[in-house]
Amino acid sequence: MLHIAFVVSEPDSIEPFGVMSLVPHLTAAGHTCRLFCAEATDLIPALTSFAPQLVCYSSTSGAHTYLAEVNRALKESLSFISVFGGPHPTFFPDFIHEEGVDVIARGECDHSFALFCQGVVDHGHPVETPNFSIKTTRGISSSPVAPLIQDLDSLPFPDRESYYSLSPKIRGYTVRSFLASRGCPFSCSYCFNHSMDALYDGCFRRPRVRSPGSLIAEIREVIGRYPTEFLAFRESIFPLNTAWLITFARLMREHVRLPFYCHLRLDMVTPKRVALLREAGCHSVNVGIEAGSESIRRDLLGRDMSDETIIEGCRLLREAGIHILANNMLGLPSTTFAQDLATLRLNQRAKPHYSLAMLWQPYPGTRLARFAREEGWFTDSCDALEFSYYDHSHVTFKNPSDKRRVENLQRLFAVAAKFPRLTPLVALLTRLPPNPVFDSIFKTVYLVYHQSEIFPHRMTPRDLRDHLRGLLE
Ligand code: SF4
């Protein structure tokens, strides 16, 4: 049986569900799995002593260049088969041509990963398996994806221990994440969802939802084992079917009684749903405003949502006492700084508790990235993308000075959204060169709102120290 190493880029407060979901299948098949941190100073000795036959990475676009580098460095000292899964290889399968990448896994691999490993055990090398593409001396051998698993209750709970064992800090973080469903019925142009749907012949858009009983059983198991103050549901859109919500709210009241955070769309917010979410313990939600112009939302982003819907959805949530984190994207291809100011103004009217702005990134596999590439708004290689969507815009702007202004606005957005009177001053400040003061304002406001309004939980001295260090970096 195999020793399988999963190398994660950096222990983060959001658990890596892809990896944690695979571990129970592989362990049940007799393999030994262990997670490693790519940044650990003892990574090579630790891996040498584990002696893995497979070293696996789950990679987003942005993390892919870093993880590919880590993999190449490991290959200089160790002999193993490298397997890359996650969004980047799924939507950019050409990644398999990268030096050092032996195999890529695309889509959901709950069962096929164990099949792949069995192939390696039986043949001594990778063999054709659904979801997998393999680099061979004769070229690339790719197999179609296996059908999606419809009954999510049939899957084992993710193995958190394998992840928490990486770091006492992560184990002690009292916000625990869960997934209630997979899939999303919408098709926003900047999101992977439509590409996933194409990969699965139109089946991905039908959300698959766990039963409330299965979800609550996992929550109870986790809170019985690890200190927990707050729950975060991380799927694209939290299940909002009324019968499902009624049962979920009852079980949460009877067995859990902890506050939670989840993702919603403002055009799905109704008084009844809000009341049920509140009854279940919903403390905060993450919603997308994204852009201030209806036509940009409709025509560029594929989100046909009126200003009134956004404002009314926020009002319903706010009046129910639910805290709102609103996402926004600045620097969209073909747009201007003035249009990003309109996004700020819509946030000022909708009044979420925290307006978070990101800089749009041309992630490969999304319709909007294709449009940007074809129309000349993005000319770099996708290897130019970074880990963070807060640092730099990669868009070519009609007016070159807009790039600096948009990047500065991203840092000051939340403050200006909260205090509309500051808008003229903020607009003026965006003309300055990028600077560490604006970076610190963004990080401080982000930290304060995340810790106090969106994910309220105790901060340890270690958390504070790490955040202060982050501010200085
Ligand atoms: S952005 Fe959200 S709502 Fe839109 S397709 Fe992606 S997951 Fe669905």
Residues whose N, C-alpha, C, O or C-beta is under 5 A from the ligand:
A	BS01	SF4	C184 F186 S187 C188 C191 N193 S236
